[in-house]
Amino acid sequence: MKKYIVFLLFTVISVGTITAQDWNTDFTTAKELAETNDLPIILVFQGSDWCAPCIKLDRAIWSTNEFKDYAKEHYVMLQADFPRRKKNALPEEQLNKNKVLAENYNRQGIFPFVVVMNANGEVYGETSYKKLTPKEYIEELNSFIK
């Protein structure tokens, strides 16, 4: 019985320490990280609770271990989420930051919309949901980087 309890505790602790994609939500912080680490920023506009292609992109790419492992060393990930459900509402300050990002980088209001840029906010390229493997999506993102 003790072995079972120890195993159960170990499993709960292990699962609790698994982290999801390390998303930044502040553009200033993302730019600082990109500058310090000489990395591009991947800015993702999404509607996490209403946009079907956004949810597909999250499941097929952002949430995969292959992408997360690669991104950890090669990108600064920045998320601008626009949820619609009341229970998922963002704090007003965050919503306003996301609106400013949209005004500057997603004027057409496309969801999902992925912008690859440098630490100064200069855009290298743009893409959206595509039915690709994580490896193929990484190759597409990297094709924009100068």
N, C-alpha and C positions, 0 to 999 in steps of 0.2 A: 504494500500500500504506500509506503514512504517513497519508493522509487517512482510510483505513478504520480504522486503529488509533486515530487521534484521535477519530473518530466513535464508535467502540466505547467508548472511555474516557469520553467525554462522556455517552453513554447510560447507562453503569453508574453514573457519579457522579450524574447527574440522577435516576435511579430510586432510588438509595440515599438521596436527600435528601427524597423524598416521605414525609410523615408520615401515620400513621393518625389516627383520632380521638384527641384529646388527653384521655385518661382520667385522672382522679385516683383514687387508691385509699385515700386517707386522709381521713376525714370532717373532722377538725380543719383540715387544709389547705384542703379544699373550702369550708368555712364561712368561713375567712379570705379566700379569693379572692372568694367571693360578697359578703362584707361590703365589702371594698376596692373592688370593681368594680360594686357595686350590681346584682348579677345573681342570678337564681334558680339553684338546684341541681337538676339532673336526676339522680336516683339510680336506677341500673339494677341490678336483681337478675337474674342470669343464671347458667345452667349452660352455659358456653361449649363444652363437649365432649360434652354428652349431651342437651340440651334442644332439640328440633327447632324449636319456635317462637322460642326465643332466637336460634338461628342464622339463622332467616328474618328476624327483626327486625334483626339485625346487618347482614345482606346488603342488605335492602330499605331500611333507614333509616340506621343509625349509620355504615355504611361508604361511603355515597354522598357525592360531593363537594358536592352541594347541601346536605345536612344538615351536614356538617363545616364548610363555609364559614359557614353561618348560626350554628351552635353556637359557633364560635370567638369571635363578637362578642356573643352573647346568653345563653349558659348557662355554668355550671360543671358539667362532666360528671363524675359520680362512679360508679364501678363496684364492685359487690359480686358477685364471681364465685364460683361454687361448682362447680369442675370435679370430675369423679369419677375420671378416668383418672390412674393413678399418675404418668405422665410429665408431666402438667399440674398436679400438686399444688402448691398455694400454700405459701409458708413458714407455719409455725404462727402466727406473729405476725399475718400478714395474714388468715389464716383466722379467727382469733379476733376481729379487727376486723370482718370481714364478718358473723360470727355476732352480734355486738353490734348491728350495723345491722339485721340481720334480726329480732332480738328487739324492736327499737324500731319498725321500719317495715314489716315483712313477716311478721307473726306467723302468717299462714295458709300461708306457704311456697309462694307462687305464683311460677311461673317462666314467662316473664319477667314482671317486675313493675317498673313505672316510677313513681317518686314525684317529684312536682314540689314543691319546698319553698323557703322563704326561707333566708337566712343563719343564722337562729336555729333552724333545723330544724323550723319550723312548716309542716305539710303544706298545700299549696294544692289538690292533686288527685292522682289515681292513674289509671293506665291499664296496658295490657299490649300484646301483639302484636295489631295490626289490619292488615288488608290495605289499606294506604293508601299514597299516594305520599309522598315526603319532605315536600313542601309541605303536604299534608293533615295529616301527623303533626305538623309544626311548628305548624300552626294549632291542633291539639288540645292540644298542650303549652301553647301560649300562652293558650288559653282558660281555663286554671286560674290563671294568674298575676294576682294582685291589684295 
